[in-house]
Amino acid sequence: MKGFDPLSRLLDIAEAVRVRPDLPRTELAALLARHGEKPEDLDGPAFTEADAAVLRAAALRMGAVLAEDDADRAARSLNEVFDACGARPRLSRHDGHAWHLHADREGAGWGEWFMASGALALAGLLTEYGRTAWGACPASGCGRYFLGAGPGSPRRYCSTACSGRARVAAHRRRQAPSG
């Protein structure tokens, strides 16, 4: 069975909540299911409206980390998340999944679990690249979260479309008559 991808889960949930802060519990559960959570853990008393509210708040908090482009401030933010979660990494293998890292406390709630696993994944990127390898698109009207890990210059936009629109808008501003 394929391992977990906490970065994709972090981006998908944080982005969904950024766009719709009141994202319904059922839609959050569907996102979690797409990222490998068991359906029985997402129904009824296992994932309540209160759990969904806590997860939405955690997604908004992690969204603030995803929007941070300064490595020092991002590191401080990630350390604050680790402190808030009482995070202590441990290897786990359960439910037929391969070995993977958990950083939340045993029995942690949905929000703490989401923040701890997301912070651990972002911390891995920060230490690997020595910079924030993620961001929030600065293009006008966008703000979408993205990962910018990989070779070459750090990514600034979520897509070539946003990059192109921003470049054209900047060119038009420079060409506009002053005054």
N, C-alpha and C positions, 0 to 999 in steps of 0.2 A: 504494500500500500504506500502511496506517495506521502511524503512528509508534509508538514504544515508550512504555509507561507504567511507568517505573521505580518510582513510588510504589505502584502496585497490586501490582507484582511484589514489592517489599519487604514490604508488609503481608501478602500471601498467604503468602510463604515464612516470614517471621518468625513469623507466627501459627501456621502448621502445625508449625513446630519448637518453638514455645512449648508447644503442646498435646502434641506427641509428640517429645521431644528425640531419640529414636532413629528418626525418620522414615526408612523404607527408601529406598534409592537410587532405586528404580523410581518411588516416589511423588514424590520430589524432581524426577526427570526429567519426570514428567507435569506437575508445576506449571510447570517451566521451559518446557515445550512449549506450555502454555496461554498463556504470556507471550511467545511468538514465537521461542523458540529452535528451531533446526532439529533434527529427529529424529536425523539422522546425527551431530550434535554431542552427543547424549545417550546414545548406545549404545556398548557395548564400551569400548575403550581411551580414547575421548574423554571419558567421564564415569564414572570408576571408583568403587569403594567408598571409596577414599582421598579422591577429589575430593568425594564426598558428605559425608564426615566433615568436611572443611575447610569446605564450604558450610554444614553444620549449625552449626559453631562460629561462622562469620561471621554467621549468622542470629541466634544467641543474643547475640552482641555488638551487633548492630544492634537487637535487641529491647530491650536496656538503654537505647539511645538513644531508642527509641520510648516507653519508659516514663518518660523524663525530662520533667518539666513546667516546669522552670525554664529560661528562655531562655539565661541565662549559662552554666549547667552544660551545657545541650544544645550550645551553641556550642563549648565546650571539648571535649566528647566528639566532636563532628563533626570538629574540627580534629585531634584525636588519631587518628581514623580516616583522615583525609586523609594525615597524616604516616605512619601505618603502611602505607598503600597507595602512598605516593609519588605521590599523585594529582596529575595535571596535566590539566585539561580540554582536550579536543580534539574537533572536529567529525568525524563519521564517517558514511559512507554505504556500505552493503555489502548484499549478498544481496537486492537489490531493495527495501530499506527506505529511507525518507526520511532526510534529514539528521537526526542526533541527536547528543547529547553523550555522549562517553565520558570517564571520569575515571580509568580504570585505566591501568597501563602496558601497552604492546604486549606480548602474550604472557602477560599476568597469568593466574593460576589462577582457578578458580571463586569461591573465597572473597574474594580481593582484588577481583575484578570486581564481585561482589555488594555488598561494603562500599563501594567507591568510588562505584558508581552510586547506591546507596541514600543515601549521605551527601550526594552532590551534589543529589539530589532534595529531601532534607530541608533542606539549606542554602538551597535556593531558596525553600522555604516560610518558613523562619525570617526570611530577608531581606525577603520580600514582606509578611509579616504583622507582623513585629517581635515575634513571640512563637512559642512552640511551637504549631503548628497540627496537633498529633497527640497521642496519649496512649495510656495503658493504662487500661482501664475500672476504676474503683475499686469498682464494685459487688461485694458479697460473692460470692465464688465465680466471678467472671468473669475479669477481667484481659485481655480481648480488646483487641488493638491497633486503633486507629481513626485516621482523618484528621478533623480538625475545621476544615478550611479553609472559608472562606465568610463571608458577612455575619453580623452579629449577634455575640452574646456567644460567647466560646470554648466549645467543646464539652467536657464533662467525662465523658460516658458514651458507650459504644459504640452504644447504641440507646435508644429511648424506653422500651422494656421494662425495661432495667436502671435507667434514671433513675427510672422509676415505682416499681420495687421498692425502690430506695434511699430514695426520698422517703417511701414508706409505712413502711418499717422505722424511719426517723428519727422519724416521727410517732408510731409505737407506742412507741418508747423514751421520747419526751417524755411520753406519756400514761400510761405504766406508773407504778404507785404506787412512790414511793421507799422504800428501806429494805427 
